[in-house]
Amino acid sequence: MEHRFLPVKFDDMGHICNSVFVILRNAILDKKLEPGQRLVERIIAEQLEVSRTPVREAIRKLEIERLVTHIPRKGVVVSGFTKVDIVEILLIRTSLEALMSSIAATKIIPEEVERLGSIAKEISNEQEKGNFKKSNQLNDKFHEIIYRAADSPRLYNLIKTLHEYITKFMQEANSKLGRPEEIWTEHNEIIEALRSHDSSMADAVAKKHAENSSKAFLEMAFWNK
């Protein structure tokens, strides 16, 4: 049975366009919309109870992100992700994380560093209890503090564009056997580099952290493929 969207109420046109895009993108990332499945603008608009304009705009943005493809005589279909697509996204993420941490090291204040330390402990505690959903939410908060500390709006927008993808990829990777212990060590290395305002070290340890996370995900997702 094809996925059916539930009606959603929106406040204004700007919010409608973004919300429709997020709904469609999440449906693709969660595989509720399968590769090869057609996206019919009229049907989606009717199900969401919105006009066709925000749906058309959302589909255009999905095309830019290569999540859907327009095929002559067939219409718009879901592209899905290949391993090549995922590896590309993870490589970009690694570079952005390293750069963001490097910049944050020059600007972060003591209160932010202490907050990172507290969250790192919370992440470790939740992982020990097997509560990976909570630990992943805390992990997002950990990195958000670093992003905000860097105070680089353009870089922030770039990395947040990838955030939905990264969150989906890393949900299972962080539970890989032995990975929680590595995360604890890596988070503390990042914290120490930031505390000492060492940009080079922050770049290096953030890069290692992102690479190890990517490796864990790829091993879990494609081990038998």
Secondary structure, DSSP 4 states (H G I P E B T S, - for coil): ----PPP---SSHHHHHHHHHHHHHHHHHTTSS-TT-B--HHHHHHHHTS-HHHHHHHHHHHHHTTSEEEETTTEEEE----HHHHHHHHHHHHHHHHHHHHHHTTT--HHHHHHHHHHHHHHHHHHHTT-HHHHHHHHHHHHHHHHHHHT-HHHHHHHHHTHHHHHHHHHHHTTSTTHHHHHHHHHHHHHHHHHTT-HHHHHHHHHHHHHHHHHHHHHHHHTT-
